[in-house]
Amino acid sequence: MHVKICGLSEPGHVETAVEAGADAIGFVLTRSPRRVTPERAAELAALVPDHVLTVGVFRGEDPAEVRAATLAAGLRAVQLHGHHPHADFTALKGLGLTLVRAVDAEADLRCGAYDEDLLIVDAPRPGSGEPWDWAAVRGRPSGRWLLAGGLDPANVATAIEAARPWGVDVSSGVEVAPGVKDSGLIRAFVAAARGAAR
Ligand SMILES: O=C(O)c1ccccc1NCC(=O)[C@H](O)[C@H](O)COP(=O)(O)O
């Protein structure tokens, strides 16, 4: 079970996520209470070992802006939310970045349909922490995909059982307030996701 922790902004929480066994860590580089600058993302990404994927999270920015911010931060993946056309992913190909397409359940759920490497199936309002009908997507996405949207340490096992994803992604569910992560919740989420996958 692949586990991604998203929206980190403090060094201690990055270190906790790595120690807990996260596979990927996301830094929000778009409008959000979790937004960090590319410079701050670079400082945080420097704490992450190579086996953990560092991801820049965007929504609506054009590919040139995504490219500039991601390379300035030294991140290894880009995650595009919203209605980015196929051409945006094509424009980001060839940079050596892992491409992640984040959509809601109404979108095309074939991983690779937009030349992406990984799909995230999320709530309609990303980063809102709002749960949705995870079971409704069971069996629909193809390829590598993460379930996201309203997950937390208490419900992630139920969500995995309902949707059977390749991995899970969390932000609000490991926070005590919007944008304020909690180390105990990060550890508990990773443990619960791993436990559920056994
Ligand atoms: O976190 C945000 O505020 C955000 C803003 C704009 C686009 C994406 C954003 N977050 C993405 C994520 O944190 C996760 O991929 C996912 O949506 C999980 O959200 P949550 O329900 O808060 O766990």
PDBQT file of the ligand as one rigid body, heavy atoms in Angstrom, charges set to zero:
ROOT
HETATM    1  O1  LIG A 201      -4.434  21.027   0.209  1.00  0.00    +0.000 OA
HETATM    2  C1  LIG A 201      -4.963  21.925  -0.453  1.00  0.00    +0.000 C 
HETATM    3  O2  LIG A 201      -5.402  22.961   0.093  1.00  0.00    +0.000 OA
HETATM    4  C2  LIG A 201      -5.063  21.800  -1.935  1.00  0.00    +0.000 A 
HETATM    5  C3  LIG A 201      -5.394  22.921  -2.677  1.00  0.00    +0.000 A 
HETATM    6  C4  LIG A 201      -5.492  22.827  -4.044  1.00  0.00    +0.000 A 
HETATM    7  C5  LIG A 201      -5.267  21.629  -4.682  1.00  0.00    +0.000 A 
HETATM    8  C6  LIG A 201      -4.943  20.509  -3.955  1.00  0.00    +0.000 A 
HETATM    9  C7  LIG A 201      -4.842  20.584  -2.582  1.00  0.00    +0.000 A 
HETATM   10  N1  LIG A 201      -4.547  19.466  -1.816  1.00  0.00    +0.000 N 
HETATM   11  C8  LIG A 201      -4.386  18.193  -2.350  1.00  0.00    +0.000 C 
HETATM   12  C9  LIG A 201      -4.210  17.178  -1.273  1.00  0.00    +0.000 C 
HETATM   13  O3  LIG A 201      -3.805  17.473  -0.195  1.00  0.00    +0.000 OA
HETATM   14  C10 LIG A 201      -4.498  15.749  -1.494  1.00  0.00    +0.000 C 
HETATM   15  O4  LIG A 201      -4.066  15.376  -2.755  1.00  0.00    +0.000 OA
HETATM   16  C11 LIG A 201      -5.932  15.387  -1.296  1.00  0.00    +0.000 C 
HETATM   17  O5  LIG A 201      -6.783  16.317  -1.866  1.00  0.00    +0.000 OA
HETATM   18  C12 LIG A 201      -6.262  15.078   0.140  1.00  0.00    +0.000 C 
HETATM   19  O6  LIG A 201      -7.109  15.996   0.717  1.00  0.00    +0.000 OA
HETATM   20  P1  LIG A 201      -7.745  15.795   2.168  1.00  0.00    +0.000 P 
HETATM   21  O7  LIG A 201      -9.192  15.483   1.977  1.00  0.00    +0.000 OA
HETATM   22  O8  LIG A 201      -7.526  17.096   2.856  1.00  0.00    +0.000 OA
HETATM   23  O9  LIG A 201      -7.031  14.671   2.857  1.00  0.00    +0.000 OA
ENDROOT
TORSDOF 0
